[in-house]
């Protein structure tokens, strides 16, 4: 086993469990088609390696951040074209996260904090879009990174401190994605992220903290159903 720096990309299907519950056979067939006809060929074209494929996601490695982003953009463009040509609302949409970090190499796998960070980041990517870690965005500042939207500091599961991230939004931000029906008659409420109007980076943590406090306070009311913060981030 060895440690090295790598550009890691983690891809996940938006609303996979909902799609599978709706039509398992069709969802699986569509995902296999995307994997074999889009994801793998584009990885080879951009000098990448598909490390492993899970039921609803893919872990890939690239020699550079630019290779990883160009692959991600090509994949998202091809999937979007497929959605547009078929015109169905229940087609697959992807989230892709890219990070540059240290990974541990196993016999046929890579793991470590770099991989874990990419896996957690993708949960905050816009459907049909790409999310970049701060490290990846800095390396891409002179190219596609300049167009990335600052998401501020995100709290990721199993990570002690907040992580700064940036989004490359899809051309069509209002992408339809599967949403589970709420099994409740309660009124629902969502707390949207606060903007740091002052511009001081030190206040980003405070803005995120206020949102968390409001959500936690509202969640204590039995009269309301509070939408999770992860579901409102891309707004």
C-alpha positions in Angstrom: 0.0 0.0 0.0 1.2 3.6 -0.7 0.1 7.2 -0.2 0.0 9.7 -3.1 -1.9 12.8 -4.3 -4.6 12.2 -6.8 -7.6 14.0 -8.4 -10.6 12.0 -7.1 -14.1 12.2 -8.6 -17.1 10.7 -7.0 -20.4 10.4 -8.9 -23.8 9.6 -7.5 -27.4 9.3 -8.9 -29.8 11.9 -7.6 -32.8 10.2 -5.9 -31.6 6.7 -6.7 -33.8 5.0 -4.1 -36.9 6.8 -5.3 -36.1 5.9 -8.9 -35.6 2.2 -8.0 -38.8 2.1 -6.0 -40.6 3.5 -9.0 -39.2 1.2 -11.7 -36.2 -0.9 -10.6 -35.6 -2.6 -14.0 -35.7 0.5 -16.1 -33.6 2.5 -13.6 -30.9 -0.2 -13.5 -30.9 -0.5 -17.3 -30.5 3.3 -17.7 -27.7 3.4 -15.2 -25.8 0.6 -16.8 -26.2 2.4 -20.2 -24.8 5.6 -18.7 -21.9 3.8 -17.1 -20.8 1.8 -20.1 -21.6 4.3 -22.9 -20.7 7.6 -21.2 -18.8 7.3 -17.9 -16.2 4.7 -18.8 -15.5 5.9 -22.4 -15.2 9.5 -21.2 -12.8 8.4 -18.4 -10.5 6.7 -20.9 -10.6 9.8 -23.1 -9.6 12.1 -20.2 -6.8 9.8 -18.9 -8.9 8.6 -16.0 -9.5 5.2 -14.3 -12.8 4.0 -12.9 -11.7 2.6 -9.6 -15.0 1.1 -8.6 -18.7 1.2 -9.3 -21.3 0.9 -6.5 -25.0 0.4 -7.0 -25.6 4.1 -7.5 -22.2 5.7 -7.9 -18.7 5.7 -9.3 -15.3 6.5 -7.9 -12.8 7.6 -10.5 -9.2 8.8 -10.4 -7.5 11.3 -12.8 -3.9 12.6 -13.2 -5.0 16.2 -12.8 -7.9 18.4 -11.6 -8.4 19.6 -15.1 -8.7 16.1 -16.5 -11.3 15.3 -13.8 -13.4 18.4 -14.5 -13.3 18.0 -18.2 -14.5 14.4 -17.8 -17.2 15.5 -15.4 -18.4 18.2 -17.8 -18.5 15.7 -20.7 -20.4 13.2 -18.6 -23.0 15.7 -17.4 -23.4 17.1 -20.9 -24.0 13.6 -22.4 -26.5 12.7 -19.6 -28.3 16.0 -20.1 -28.5 15.4 -23.9 -30.0 12.0 -23.2 -32.6 13.5 -20.8 -33.5 16.2 -23.4 -33.9 13.7 -26.2 -36.1 11.3 -24.2 -38.0 14.0 -22.4 -38.9 11.9 -19.3 -39.0 13.4 -15.8 -37.8 10.1 -14.2 -34.6 9.9 -16.1 -31.3 9.7 -14.2 -29.5 12.9 -13.1 -26.0 12.9 -11.6 -24.1 14.8 -9.0 -20.2 14.8 -9.3 -17.7 15.9 -6.7 -14.0 16.6 -7.4 -11.2 16.8 -4.9 -7.4 16.9 -4.9 -6.0 15.1 -1.9 -3.9 12.3 -0.5 -5.2 8.8 -1.1 -4.1 5.4 0.1 -3.6 2.8 -2.7 -4.8 -0.7 -2.1 -4.6 -3.8 -4.4 -7.5 -2.6 -6.5 -9.0 0.3 -4.7 -8.1 3.8 -3.2 -9.3 5.1 0.1 -8.6 7.7 2.7 -9.7 11.1 3.7 -9.4 12.4 0.1 -11.9 9.8 -1.1 -14.2 10.3 1.9 -14.2 14.1 1.3 -15.2 13.7 -2.4 -18.0 11.2 -1.4 -19.4 13.6 1.2 -19.1 16.7 -1.1 -21.2 15.2 -3.9 -24.3 15.3 -1.6 -24.1 19.1 -1.8 -23.6 19.3 -5.6 -26.5 20.8 -7.7 -28.3 18.0 -9.6 -26.7 17.8 -13.1 -23.8 19.9 -11.8 -20.3 19.6 -10.3 -18.9 20.5 -6.9 -15.2 21.3 -6.3 -13.3 21.2 -3.1 -11.3 24.4 -2.3 -8.1 22.6 -3.3 -9.4 21.6 -6.7 -10.9 25.1 -7.3 -7.5 26.8 -6.5 -5.8 24.6 -9.1 -8.4 25.4 -11.6 -8.6 29.2 -10.9 -7.1 30.1 -14.3 -9.5 27.9 -16.2 -13.0 26.6 -15.3 -12.5 27.3 -11.6 -13.1 31.0 -12.3 -16.7 30.3 -13.1 -17.4 28.3 -10.0 -20.0 29.6 -7.5 -18.8 29.9 -3.9 -21.0 27.7 -1.7 -19.3 28.9 1.5 -18.4 26.5 4.3 -20.2 23.2 4.4 -20.5 20.8 7.2 -19.8 17.3 6.1 -20.7 14.1 8.0 -17.8 12.6 9.9 -15.6 15.7 9.2 -14.7 17.8 12.3 -14.5 21.2 10.7 -16.5 23.0 7.9 -15.2 22.6 4.4 -15.3 25.3 1.7 -16.7 24.2 -1.7 -17.6 25.7 -5.1 -20.2 24.7 -7.6 -20.2 24.5 -11.4 -23.9 24.7 -12.1 -25.6 22.9 -15.0 -26.8 25.0 -17.9 -30.4 24.3 -16.8 -30.5 25.0 -13.0 -34.2 24.0 -12.7 -33.5 20.4 -13.4 -36.3 18.1 -12.5 -35.2 15.5 -10.0 -37.2 12.7 -8.2 -38.5 13.7 -4.8 -40.1 11.4 -2.3 -43.7 12.2 -1.3 -44.0 13.4 2.2 -46.0 11.0 4.3 -47.4 13.7 6.6 -50.2 16.2 6.7 -48.1 18.7 8.6 -47.2 22.1 6.9 -43.5 22.1 5.8 -40.9 24.8 6.0 -37.4 25.2 4.5 -34.7 27.5 5.7 -32.6 28.8 2.8 -28.9 29.5 3.2 -27.9 32.9 4.3 -25.7 35.1 2.2 -22.6 36.8 3.8 -23.3 40.3 2.5 -20.3 41.7 4.3 -17.9 39.7 2.3 -15.6 38.8 5.3 -14.8 35.1 5.0 -14.7 34.9 8.8 -18.5 35.5 8.8 -19.3 32.5 6.6 -19.1 30.1 9.6 -21.4 32.4 11.5 -24.0 32.5 8.6 -23.9 28.7 8.4 -24.3 28.5 12.2 -27.4 30.7 12.2 -29.1 28.5 9.6 -28.3 25.4 11.6 -29.7 26.9 14.8 -32.9 28.0 13.1 -33.4 24.5 11.6 -32.7 22.8 14.9 -35.1 25.1 16.7 -37.9 24.6 14.2 -37.3 20.8 14.2 -38.4 20.8 17.8 -41.9 21.9 16.9 -44.3 19.0 16.4 -46.6 21.3 14.3 -44.0 21.6 11.5 -42.2 19.3 9.0 -38.7 20.9 8.5 -36.9 20.3 5.2 -33.3 19.2 5.7 -30.5 21.6 5.0 -29.0 19.4 2.4 -32.2 19.5 0.3 -32.2 23.4 0.2 -28.4 24.0 -0.4 -28.6 24.3 -4.2 -31.2 27.1 -4.0 
